[in-house]
């Protein structure tokens, strides 16, 4: 399974915010830190805010921070929320697959995707940044 860049950067932003809970972070700073365009990062941050993962305060003195404790944020939930689909292959009726009516591969891949998310649901954002001292050096 391959995650989109959108999900990748979402996880990076959340990890960084988890390591800096007492500081508001700005989009320009995060954009530079992760070497991603401000526009792309704004879309990511907007989605994370709508989903309740982060608080975004606008205006002068504003910034971003986690909306809930890092221990309560499950990585599987983030991936499920950020990925447009978790389908490994396109088995849709318009996908042109002649085997669709009798194919068991679709079900096996769906089970694998569910297992992938279940495994990630055992991991919290706090787990991802438990080696904070090492990570901060790399992020900064």
C-alpha positions as CSV (number, residue, x, y, z in Angstrom):
1,X,0.0,0.0,0.0
2,X,1.2,3.5,-0.8
3,X,0.1,6.6,1.0
4,X,-0.4,9.9,-0.7
5,X,2.0,12.8,-0.1
6,X,-1.0,14.5,1.4
7,X,-1.2,11.9,4.2
8,X,2.6,11.8,4.5
9,X,2.7,15.6,5.2
10,X,-0.3,15.4,7.4
11,X,1.6,12.9,9.6
12,X,4.7,15.1,9.6
13,X,2.7,18.2,10.6
14,X,1.0,16.3,13.4
15,X,4.3,14.8,14.7
16,X,5.9,18.2,14.7
17,X,3.0,19.8,16.6
18,X,3.1,16.9,19.0
19,X,6.7,17.7,19.8
20,X,6.1,21.4,20.3
21,X,2.8,21.4,22.4
22,X,3.6,24.8,24.0
23,X,4.3,26.7,20.8
24,X,2.1,27.8,18.1
25,X,3.5,26.8,14.7
26,X,2.9,28.8,11.5
27,X,2.2,27.6,8.0
28,X,5.2,29.5,6.5
29,X,7.5,27.9,9.1
30,X,6.2,24.4,8.5
31,X,6.2,25.0,4.7
32,X,9.9,25.8,4.9
33,X,10.7,23.1,7.4
34,X,9.1,20.3,5.2
35,X,10.0,21.9,1.9
36,X,6.4,21.9,0.7
37,X,4.5,24.7,-0.9
38,X,2.4,26.9,1.3
39,X,-0.7,26.3,-0.8
40,X,-0.4,22.5,-0.4
41,X,0.3,22.8,3.3
42,X,-2.7,25.1,3.7
43,X,-5.0,22.4,2.2
44,X,-3.5,19.8,4.5
45,X,-3.8,22.0,7.6
46,X,-7.4,23.0,6.7
47,X,-8.4,19.4,6.4
48,X,-6.7,18.5,9.7
49,X,-8.5,21.4,11.4
50,X,-11.9,20.3,10.0
51,X,-11.3,16.8,11.2
52,X,-10.5,18.1,14.7
53,X,-6.8,17.1,14.8
54,X,-5.5,20.6,15.1
55,X,-6.6,24.0,16.2
56,X,-5.9,26.8,13.8
57,X,-5.9,30.3,15.0
58,X,-5.9,33.0,12.3
59,X,-4.4,36.4,12.3
60,X,-1.5,38.1,14.0
61,X,-0.2,35.9,16.8
62,X,-2.1,32.9,15.4
63,X,-0.8,29.5,14.5
64,X,-1.4,25.8,14.8
65,X,-1.4,23.3,17.6
66,X,-2.8,19.9,18.4
67,X,-6.5,20.0,19.3
68,X,-6.3,16.9,21.5
69,X,-3.7,15.0,23.5
70,X,-1.1,13.2,21.3
71,X,-1.9,10.0,23.3
72,X,-5.4,10.0,22.0
73,X,-4.7,10.5,18.3
74,X,-4.5,7.1,16.5
75,X,-2.4,6.9,13.3
76,X,-4.9,4.5,11.7
77,X,-7.6,7.2,12.1
78,X,-5.4,9.8,10.5
79,X,-4.5,7.6,7.5
80,X,-8.2,6.6,7.1
81,X,-9.3,10.3,7.3
82,X,-6.6,11.6,4.9
83,X,-6.5,9.0,2.2
84,X,-9.1,9.3,-0.5
85,X,-9.4,5.6,-0.8
86,X,-7.6,2.6,0.8
87,X,-8.3,0.4,-2.3
88,X,-5.1,-1.3,-3.4
89,X,-6.4,-1.8,-6.9
90,X,-9.4,-0.5,-8.8
91,X,-11.9,-3.3,-9.1
92,X,-14.8,-1.1,-9.9
93,X,-17.4,-2.2,-12.5
94,X,-16.0,0.4,-14.9
95,X,-12.4,-0.8,-14.2
96,X,-12.8,-3.2,-17.0
97,X,-12.0,-6.3,-15.0
98,X,-13.7,-9.4,-16.6
99,X,-13.2,-11.4,-13.4
100,X,-15.0,-9.1,-11.1
101,X,-18.2,-11.2,-10.6
102,X,-16.2,-14.2,-9.3
103,X,-12.9,-12.7,-8.1
104,X,-11.8,-13.4,-4.6
105,X,-8.7,-11.1,-4.9
106,X,-10.8,-8.0,-4.3
107,X,-11.9,-9.4,-0.9
108,X,-8.4,-10.5,0.1
109,X,-7.1,-7.0,-0.7
110,X,-9.9,-5.4,1.2
111,X,-9.1,-7.6,4.3
112,X,-5.4,-6.6,3.9
113,X,-6.3,-2.9,3.9
114,X,-8.4,-3.3,7.0
115,X,-5.6,-5.2,8.8
116,X,-3.2,-2.3,7.8
117,X,-5.5,0.2,9.4
118,X,-6.0,-1.9,12.5
119,X,-2.2,-2.2,12.9
120,X,-1.9,1.6,12.6
121,X,-4.7,2.1,15.1
122,X,-2.5,0.4,17.7
123,X,-0.1,3.3,17.3
124,X,-0.7,6.8,18.7
125,X,0.9,10.1,17.7
126,X,2.7,9.9,21.1
127,X,4.2,6.6,20.1
128,X,5.5,8.2,16.8
129,X,7.3,11.0,18.8
130,X,8.5,8.9,21.8
131,X,12.1,9.5,20.5
132,X,11.5,13.2,20.6
133,X,15.0,14.3,21.3
134,X,16.3,12.6,18.2
135,X,13.4,13.7,16.0
136,X,13.7,17.4,17.1
137,X,17.3,17.5,15.8
138,X,16.2,16.1,12.5
139,X,13.1,18.3,12.2
140,X,15.0,21.4,13.2
